[in-house]
Amino acid sequence: MLYLRRTLLLWGILFSFFAKAQENTDNKYAEPLAQVLKNIETRYGVAIRYPDSLVKGKVLNYARWRFRPDVEETLNNVLAPFDLKVKKDGDKKYKIGDYEYYRWAVADGWAELDRIAAQYKNLSEWEARKKELKQCILEKLQLAKLPAWPISEPVTTPIRKYNGYTIENIALEILPGVWINGSLYKPATHKGKIPVILNPDGHWQQQRYRPDCQLRCAALAKMGAMAFSYDLFAWGESLLQFKPEDHRRSLAMTIQALGAIRILDYLLALKDADTTRVGITGGSGGGSHTELMTAIDDRIKVSAPVVSVSSYFYGGCPCESGMDIHSCGGGTDNVEIAAMAAPRPQLLVSDGGDWTDKMPEHDFPYLQKMYSWYGKKADLQNVHLPTEKHDFGINKRTAVYHFMARYLGLNIKAIEDKKGVIDESDITIEDEKKLYVFGDHGEKLPARAVKGFDNLEKVFEAAVK
């Protein structure tokens, strides 16, 4: 209680000091930011919402000199020194948050894409640009030279059989003591070689354990493909080795990419894998991962990033933008990276409830131009769902099913009802623990497993030397 009283007294003294001293240059017209925001509310008749922790202890120099007739210009002037940003939150209402380097104004994103596109005017110039970008991206990811793949057997579980498909959980060691975990869905019966489809997923709760993720992978298996659903780094079973906050470390982007490369290495070595028919599809952060992997791995022949690609959004998680790939080629963005898939077939699914809301207006026409240079404009598709939000719902899955069926030679009728409508009703949604590789409580995790991000960094550094 005494400490609290002293703290309140100190803040009272500071506020009193600033109130008396703000009228001259001796203290640079300094004012506590919280007081400045209250003054803005009074002067302009607005309400400003923010967590106290965002402004606590912050003092603004030349506060009164930053005011302008327009409230939004004033707020931008006041907040810029603290890397804070403001957005409208209703009539005469505003909300303050941290500056988001990865989220641009639409006009700014479009202008940047136009600047990027002006650097090449024909196919040969684009091919040179694409080669430069690919090499730079691999270098930024520290994967230009891949680390050695540990010689170890995959950890597997018994195969579970369902109506038209099977599931087997698999963990692959991608660095000494570091595993990537997932579930392999296959057709219950098949002859010869079948397509391979990677299924990374985004930052939704339950990630690959979610019903819609299980539905998608099982449906693709029923259609005749092997679909591998896997955890992103420090997510899902990866949490047996690392903490949730490690997912927001820049190296997460590299470990995820390395994991996908090793998954492909493993799957394409299977005797029933068709190496000429390889696809990848993921949503949100998994969509960013989808476009990245397609850009850097030519083994991927068909891609479908869902609710992710945008010229004015660079990926809000370090697992999407933590490594400096966007500085490549003097500056690139996710739409140009998506263009690196050309001329391979690509489906972009967008909606009206996130940063893909304007895909048909500017970004998609750019991509169409790039595909037209190869004479493959028809192999680029956009399914835009303007009334939908940021998810991987049935309409988005339906678009992916039809696209993969067309370009990977799958049997779409295997998941259609008599009226030709997609029917996922006979797919079993498993309990989350059934999808674990290392047991209900992680008890089967090998004793030599690396634990903690600091130890991961050491292992990675040793592997890439």
BELBEL-V895953 format. One record per residue. N is the residue number from 1. SS is DSSP state (alpha for helix, beta for strand, coil for the rest). PHI is phi as a letter, one per 30 degrees, with the letter a starting at -180 (none if undefined). Layout:
<<N | SS | PHI> <N | SS | PHI>>
This chain:
<<1 | coil | none> <2 | alpha | d> <3 | alpha | d> <4 | alpha | d> <5 | alpha | d> <6 | alpha | d> <7 | alpha | d> <8 | alpha | d> <9 | alpha | d> <10 | alpha | d> <11 | alpha | d> <12 | alpha | d> <13 | alpha | d> <14 | alpha | d> <15 | alpha | d> <16 | alpha | d> <17 | alpha | d> <18 | alpha | d> <19 | alpha | d> <20 | alpha | d> <21 | alpha | c> <22 | coil | d> <23 | coil | d> <24 | coil | b> <25 | coil | d> <26 | coil | e> <27 | coil | c> <28 | coil | h> <29 | coil | h> <30 | coil | d> <31 | beta | b> <32 | beta | e> <33 | alpha | e> <34 | alpha | e> <35 | alpha | d> <36 | alpha | e> <37 | alpha | d> <38 | alpha | d> <39 | alpha | d> <40 | alpha | d> <41 | alpha | e> <42 | alpha | d> <43 | alpha | d> <44 | alpha | c> <45 | coil | i> <46 | coil | b> <47 | beta | c> <48 | beta | b> <49 | beta | c> <50 | coil | a> <51 | coil | d> <52 | alpha | e> <53 | alpha | d> <54 | alpha | d> <55 | alpha | c> <56 | coil | e> <57 | coil | i> <58 | coil | d> <59 | beta | b> <60 | beta | c> <61 | coil | d> <62 | coil | h> <63 | coil | e> <64 | alpha | d> <65 | alpha | d> <66 | alpha | c> <67 | coil | d> <68 | coil | b> <69 | coil | e> <70 | coil | c> <71 | alpha | d> <72 | alpha | d> <73 | alpha | d> <74 | alpha | d> <75 | alpha | d> <76 | alpha | d> <77 | alpha | d> <78 | alpha | d> <79 | alpha | d> <80 | alpha | e> <81 | coil | d> <82 | coil | c> <83 | coil | h> <84 | beta | c> <85 | beta | b> <86 | beta | b> <87 | beta | b> <88 | beta | d> <89 | coil | b> <90 | coil | k> <91 | coil | d> <92 | coil | h> <93 | beta | b> <94 | beta | b> <95 | beta | b> <96 | beta | c> <97 | beta | b> <98 | beta | d> <99 | coil | d> <100 | coil | c> <101 | coil | d> <102 | coil | d> <103 | beta | c> <104 | coil | c> <105 | coil | d> <106 | alpha | e> <107 | alpha | d> <108 | alpha | d> <109 | alpha | d> <110 | alpha | d> <111 | alpha | d> <112 | alpha | d> <113 | alpha | d> <114 | alpha | d> <115 | alpha | d> <116 | alpha | d> <117 | alpha | d> <118 | coil | d> <119 | coil | d> <120 | coil | b> <121 | coil | b> <122 | coil | a> <123 | alpha | d> <124 | alpha | d> <125 | alpha | d> <126 | alpha | d> <127 | alpha | d> <128 | alpha | d> <129 | alpha | d> <130 | alpha | d> <131 | alpha | d> <132 | alpha | d> <133 | alpha | d> <134 | alpha | e> <135 | alpha | d> <136 | alpha | d> <137 | alpha | d> <138 | alpha | d> <139 | alpha | d> <140 | alpha | d> <141 | coil | d> <142 | coil | i> <143 | coil | b> <144 | coil | d> <145 | coil | c> <146 | coil | d> <147 | coil | d> <148 | coil | d> <149 | coil | d> <150 | coil | e> <151 | coil | d> <152 | coil | a> <153 | coil | d> <154 | coil | d> <155 | beta | d> <156 | beta | b> <157 | coil | c> <158 | coil | e> <159 | coil | d> <160 | beta | c> <161 | beta | c> <162 | beta | b> <163 | coil | d> <164 | coil | j> <165 | beta | a> <166 | beta | b> <167 | beta | b> <168 | beta | b> <169 | beta | d> <170 | beta | b> <171 | beta | b> <172 | beta | c> <173 | beta | d> <174 | beta | c> <175 | beta | b> <176 | coil | e> <177 | coil | i> <178 | beta | b> <179 | beta | c> <180 | beta | c> <181 | beta | c> <182 | beta | a> <183 | beta | b> <184 | beta | c> <185 | beta | c> <186 | beta | b> <187 | beta | d> <188 | coil | d> <189 | coil | b> <190 | coil | a> <191 | coil | b> <192 | coil | i> <193 | coil | c> <194 | beta | b> <195 | beta | d> <196 | beta | c> <197 | beta | b> <198 | beta | d> <199 | beta | b> <200 | beta | d> <201 | coil | b> <202 | coil | c> <203 | coil | c> <204 | coil | d> <205 | coil | e> <206 | coil | i> <207 | alpha | h> <208 | alpha | d> <209 | alpha | d> <210 | coil | d> <211 | alpha | e> <212 | alpha | d> <213 | alpha | d> <214 | alpha | d> <215 | alpha | d> <216 | alpha | d> <217 | alpha | d> <218 | alpha | d> <219 | alpha | d> <220 | alpha | d> <221 | alpha | d> <222 | alpha | d> <223 | coil | d> <224 | coil | j> <225 | coil | c> <226 | beta | c> <227 | beta | c> <228 | beta | c> <229 | beta | c> <230 | beta | b> <231 | coil | d> <232 | coil | d> <233 | coil | d> <234 | coil | h> <235 | coil | b> <236 | alpha | i> <237 | alpha | d> <238 | alpha | d> <239 | alpha | d> <240 | alpha | d> <241 | coil | c> <242 | coil | b> <243 | coil | d> <244 | alpha | e> <245 | alpha | d> <246 | alpha | d> <247 | alpha | d> <248 | alpha | c> <249 | coil | c> <250 | coil | e> <251 | alpha | d> <252 | alpha | e> <253 | alpha | d> <254 | alpha | d> <255 | alpha | d> <256 | alpha | d> <257 | alpha | d> <258 | alpha | d> <259 | alpha | e> <260 | alpha | d> <261 | alpha | d> <262 | alpha | d> <263 | alpha | d> <264 | alpha | d> <265 | alpha | e> <266 | alpha | d> <267 | alpha | d> <268 | alpha | d> <269 | coil | d> <270 | coil | d> <271 | coil | d> <272 | coil | c> <273 | beta | c> <274 | beta | c> <275 | beta | d> <276 | beta | c> <277 | beta | b> <278 | beta | b> <279 | beta | b> <280 | beta | a> <281 | beta | b> <282 | beta | a> <283 | beta | c> <284 | coil | h> <285 | alpha | d> <286 | alpha | d> <287 | alpha | d> <288 | alpha | d> <289 | alpha | d> <290 | alpha | d> <291 | alpha | d> <292 | alpha | d> <293 | alpha | d> <294 | alpha | d> <295 | alpha | d> <296 | alpha | c> <297 | coil | b> <298 | coil | d> <299 | coil | d> <300 | coil | d> <301 | coil | c> <302 | beta | b> <303 | beta | b> <304 | beta | b> <305 | beta | d> <306 | beta | c> <307 | coil | h> <308 | coil | b> <309 | coil | d> <310 | coil | a> <311 | coil | d> <312 | coil | c> <313 | beta | b> <314 | coil | c> <315 | coil | j> <316 | coil | d> <317 | coil | c> <318 | alpha | e> <319 | alpha | d> <320 | alpha | c> <321 | alpha | b> <322 | coil | d> <323 | coil | d> <324 | coil | d> <325 | alpha | d> <326 | alpha | d> <327 | alpha | d> <328 | alpha | d> <329 | alpha | i> <330 | alpha | i> <331 | coil | j> <332 | coil | b> <333 | coil | b> <334 | alpha | d> <335 | alpha | d> <336 | alpha | d> <337 | alpha | d> <338 | alpha | d> <339 | alpha | d> <340 | coil | d> <341 | coil | d> <342 | coil | e> <343 | coil | c> <344 | coil | d> <345 | beta | e> <346 | beta | b> <347 | beta | c> <348 | beta | c> <349 | beta | c> <350 | beta | b> <351 | beta | b> <352 | coil | c> <353 | coil | c> <354 | coil | a> <355 | coil | d> <356 | coil | c> <357 | coil | d> <358 | coil | c> <359 | coil | e> <360 | coil | d> <361 | coil | d> <362 | coil | b> <363 | alpha | d> <364 | alpha | d> <365 | alpha | e> <366 | alpha | d> <367 | alpha | d> <368 | alpha | d> <369 | alpha | d> <370 | alpha | d> <371 | alpha | d> <372 | alpha | d> <373 | coil | d> <374 | coil | c> <375 | coil | i> <376 | coil | b> <377 | alpha | e> <378 | alpha | d> <379 | alpha | d> <380 | beta | c> <381 | beta | b> <382 | beta | b> <383 | beta | c> <384 | beta | c> <385 | beta | c> <386 | coil | d> <387 | coil | c> <388 | coil | c> <389 | coil | c> <390 | coil | d> <391 | coil | a> <392 | coil | b> <393 | coil | d> <394 | alpha | d> <395 | alpha | d> <396 | alpha | d> <397 | alpha | d> <398 | alpha | e> <399 | alpha | d> <400 | alpha | d> <401 | alpha | e> <402 | alpha | d> <403 | alpha | d> <404 | alpha | d> <405 | alpha | d> <406 | alpha | d> <407 | alpha | c> <408 | alpha | c> <409 | coil | i> <410 | coil | c> <411 | coil | c> <412 | alpha | d> <413 | alpha | d> <414 | alpha | d> <415 | alpha | b> <416 | beta | c> <417 | coil | d> <418 | coil | d> <419 | coil | c> <420 | coil | i> <421 | coil | c> <422 | beta | e> <423 | coil | b> <424 | coil | c> <425 | coil | d> <426 | coil | c> <427 | coil | c> <428 | coil | d> <429 | coil | d> <430 | coil | d> <431 | coil | d> <432 | alpha | e> <433 | alpha | d> <434 | alpha | d> <435 | alpha | c> <436 | coil | d> <437 | coil | d> <438 | coil | c> <439 | coil | j> <440 | coil | e> <441 | coil | b> <442 | coil | i> <443 | coil | d> <444 | coil | c> <445 | coil | d> <446 | coil | e> <447 | coil | d> <448 | coil | d> <449 | coil | d> <450 | coil | d> <451 | coil | b> <452 | coil | j> <453 | alpha | d> <454 | alpha | e> <455 | alpha | d> <456 | alpha | d> <457 | alpha | e> <458 | alpha | d> <459 | alpha | d> <460 | alpha | d> <461 | alpha | e> <462 | alpha | d> <463 | alpha | d> <464 | coil | c> <465 | coil | d>>
